[in-house]
Amino acid sequence: MSSLNTNLNGKVAVVTGAASGIGKQIALTLSAAGAAIAIADLNQDGANAVAEEIKQAGGKAIGVAMDVTNEEAVNQGIDKVAAEFGSVDILISNAGIQIVAPTDQFEFAKWKLMLAIHLDGAFLTTNGSRRCPGIGSSIVPSGSSHRTARLAPPAPSFWRASM
Ligand SMILES: NC(=O)c1ccc[n+]([C@@H]2O[C@H](COP(=O)([O-])OP(=O)(O)OC[C@H]3O[C@@H](n4cnc5c(N)ncnc54)[C@H](O)[C@@H]3O)[C@@H](O)[C@H]2O)c1
């Protein structure tokens, strides 16, 4: 786990897609810097497990069931965080999926799913968090450095374009 050269004591961070992978590592890093963390993920069991890991290490955390493509679920999840910790100061909009296929075999339904998670998810979690006390300029949508890659098969081009 990397460390941050900053003190986040008293701050509350929501990290989407934090039940695993990059989001989990972001959550652990923000927790080590002192923030209370909401692990917001489609995978509630996984979110609860990461929250438990943070609490075992002496941090503050809750697991929150959240489908970032669903406005009602996002707002309910954010409300749960605000009720538990009193504010949302930091939003890391990290939830994402990777679907890689040649452009001529990429199904439209998969394209729409990626856009919903990557773009609608960033929009809904940003708007949802803005309704809470605390949120300021600390909204971090994450993407991929591959986003400018060429749109040519057989590269994972549609996934790159969605990030
Ligand atoms: N791992 C890499 O090297 C890499 C590189 C570049 C970009 N990315 C992108 O970063 C993102 C995260 O990658 P990762 O490796 O951590 O993936 P991961 O699969 O380990 O984690 C993604 C998390 O997002 C959650 N999630 C999926 N759909 C969701 C939804 N609708 N609502 C809420 N949560 C949802 C999953 O349950 C999972 O916990 C992906 O979009 C991935 O494409 C990853």
PDBQT file of the ligand as one rigid body, heavy atoms in Angstrom, charges set to zero:
ROOT
HETATM    1  N1  LIG A 201      -6.267  -2.927 -13.154  1.00  0.00    +0.000 N 
HETATM    2  C1  LIG A 201      -5.692  -2.192 -14.108  1.00  0.00    +0.000 C 
HETATM    3  O1  LIG A 201      -4.508  -2.362 -14.472  1.00  0.00    +0.000 OA
HETATM    4  C2  LIG A 201      -6.459  -1.079 -14.786  1.00  0.00    +0.000 A 
HETATM    5  C3  LIG A 201      -5.801  -0.265 -15.669  1.00  0.00    +0.000 A 
HETATM    6  C4  LIG A 201      -6.499   0.794 -16.264  1.00  0.00    +0.000 A 
HETATM    7  C5  LIG A 201      -7.823   0.989 -15.960  1.00  0.00    +0.000 A 
HETATM    8  N2  LIG A 201      -8.453   0.147 -15.108  1.00  0.00    +0.000 N 
HETATM    9  C6  LIG A 201      -9.845   0.393 -14.839  1.00  0.00    +0.000 C 
HETATM   10  O2  LIG A 201     -10.011   0.785 -13.498  1.00  0.00    +0.000 OA
HETATM   11  C7  LIG A 201     -11.263   0.298 -13.011  1.00  0.00    +0.000 C 
HETATM   12  C8  LIG A 201     -11.048  -0.573 -11.774  1.00  0.00    +0.000 C 
HETATM   13  O3  LIG A 201     -10.161  -1.617 -12.120  1.00  0.00    +0.000 OA
HETATM   14  P1  LIG A 201      -9.825  -2.795 -11.104  1.00  0.00    +0.000 P 
HETATM   15  O4  LIG A 201      -8.691  -3.542 -11.678  1.00  0.00    +0.000 OA
HETATM   16  O5  LIG A 201      -9.697  -2.221  -9.740  1.00  0.00    +0.000 OA
HETATM   17  O6  LIG A 201     -11.153  -3.679 -11.249  1.00  0.00    +0.000 OA
HETATM   18  P2  LIG A 201     -11.895  -4.611 -10.163  1.00  0.00    +0.000 P 
HETATM   19  O7  LIG A 201     -12.820  -5.462 -10.957  1.00  0.00    +0.000 OA
HETATM   20  O8  LIG A 201     -10.927  -5.250  -9.232  1.00  0.00    +0.000 OA
HETATM   21  O9  LIG A 201     -12.732  -3.561  -9.308  1.00  0.00    +0.000 OA
HETATM   22  C9  LIG A 201     -13.860  -2.925  -9.839  1.00  0.00    +0.000 C 
HETATM   23  C10 LIG A 201     -14.880  -2.811  -8.729  1.00  0.00    +0.000 C 
HETATM   24  O10 LIG A 201     -15.988  -2.057  -9.251  1.00  0.00    +0.000 OA
HETATM   25  C11 LIG A 201     -17.180  -2.695  -8.771  1.00  0.00    +0.000 C 
HETATM   26  N3  LIG A 201     -18.284  -2.374  -9.662  1.00  0.00    +0.000 N 
HETATM   27  C12 LIG A 201     -18.519  -2.835 -10.907  1.00  0.00    +0.000 A 
HETATM   28  N4  LIG A 201     -19.663  -2.346 -11.375  1.00  0.00    +0.000 NA
HETATM   29  C13 LIG A 201     -20.173  -1.549 -10.395  1.00  0.00    +0.000 A 
HETATM   30  C14 LIG A 201     -21.359  -0.781 -10.286  1.00  0.00    +0.000 A 
HETATM   31  N5  LIG A 201     -22.261  -0.713 -11.283  1.00  0.00    +0.000 N 
HETATM   32  N6  LIG A 201     -21.551  -0.081  -9.134  1.00  0.00    +0.000 NA
HETATM   33  C15 LIG A 201     -20.651  -0.139  -8.120  1.00  0.00    +0.000 A 
HETATM   34  N7  LIG A 201     -19.532  -0.877  -8.175  1.00  0.00    +0.000 NA
HETATM   35  C16 LIG A 201     -19.292  -1.578  -9.302  1.00  0.00    +0.000 A 
HETATM   36  C17 LIG A 201     -16.852  -4.181  -8.752  1.00  0.00    +0.000 C 
HETATM   37  O11 LIG A 201     -17.757  -4.896  -7.912  1.00  0.00    +0.000 OA
HETATM   38  C18 LIG A 201     -15.426  -4.165  -8.248  1.00  0.00    +0.000 C 
HETATM   39  O12 LIG A 201     -15.368  -4.248  -6.833  1.00  0.00    +0.000 OA
HETATM   40  C19 LIG A 201     -11.891  -0.477 -14.179  1.00  0.00    +0.000 C 
HETATM   41  O13 LIG A 201     -12.732   0.397 -14.902  1.00  0.00    +0.000 OA
HETATM   42  C20 LIG A 201     -10.709  -0.848 -14.998  1.00  0.00    +0.000 C 
HETATM   43  O14 LIG A 201     -11.076  -1.062 -16.337  1.00  0.00    +0.000 OA
HETATM   44  C21 LIG A 201      -7.799  -0.865 -14.498  1.00  0.00    +0.000 A 
ENDROOT
TORSDOF 0
